[in-house]
Amino acid sequence: MDKKVLSRLVKQVRQDTGLTQADAREDVLDKAAYSKFENGHKTIDFNSLLKILSNLKVSFSDFMAMYLEPNLEKTTRRQYQTLIAELPSKKALKEIFTLYNFLSNQFPKLEIDEMTVYFDIKANFHKKYPYKIAPITPKEQRFILERFYRINQKVIFEEDYKLIAQVVNDLQPDEIMKVTSVIFPIDPHRILSSEIKRHLCNILLNSITPLFFNKEYKKVKELLKVAEKHKFLYADSYYYLAQFTYLHNLYLYIVKNDTEGFKKVTAVINAIDLIGDEGSAALMDKEVQNLVDGKKNQGFSQYDILIGKN
């Protein structure tokens, strides 16, 4: 969080409690240092924050619930989710275009949540509104990859996984394999949020699909093995189980000419259609037809299916 945001929130707490700066800084900071903090010109460590809140007679949990969380709700991600929920409102669509233009003008100097919203808008709206929303460019892909490779020896956070899931489907086959080799394998005992698990599944799905269209079947086989070894990521998700079953049997049909594989592919598509996800079923059916006909990937990717699940 920007230091000025924290400073502003603590100042708001102090004003709401009716206490003075002297009350707030007692046994924590001197007068000059505290003044710089409240004005957003100085950072403080966590222990100092806790002591200041204690002086203000406010618990950290109350500070989180009453001041911090409402502020976080104003993030670009929340704004975008609100607008998506309001569609097909013309006003909401117009505001999404405005948000996109703002983010586009700021790229690449965007905060991480702004960056993922920027790519979400491209994935959601480029095909329908190409005159308003540009596709992901090679330059943008390179920026994301360079950022990803810089952090790959450190902890990879949720938004980083999301960014990779958004761009991996348009990478060249060797680059796809390089990216996935950085991420996988993952220790099955590692504690992962449901969101991170979802992004990891999306990375695999969005990697395998373009490899099919590029006829990189050895690489497809390799990533299908990775998916099988990481079944713990999606064992409790009917949707992802269906998707990986679909891709596995598609491989058997396309590469091994296994007619039973084709029957299972059809069965998975029909099952997804029956549970009410007609859009995904139609896109999967189109994808199979294009692969069978030997057509190139015409901009369709697995992410087009998954974007509606985000």
Secondary structure, DSSP 4 states (H G I P E B T S, - for coil): --HHHHHHHHHHHHHHHT--HHHHHTTT--HHHHHHHHTTS----HHHHHHHHHHTT--HHHHIIIIIHHHHTTSHHHHHHHHHHHTT-HHHHHHHHHHHHHHHHHTTS--HHHHHHHHHHHHHHTTT-TTTSPPPPHHHHHHHHHHHHHHTTSPPPHHHHHHHHHHGGGS-HHHHHHHHHHH----TTS---HHHHHHHHHHHHHHHHHHHHTT-HHHHHHHHHHHHHTGGGTTT-HHHHHHHHHHHHHHHHHHH--HHHHHHHHHHHHHHHHTT-HHHHHHHHHHHHHHHHT----S--HHHHHGGG-
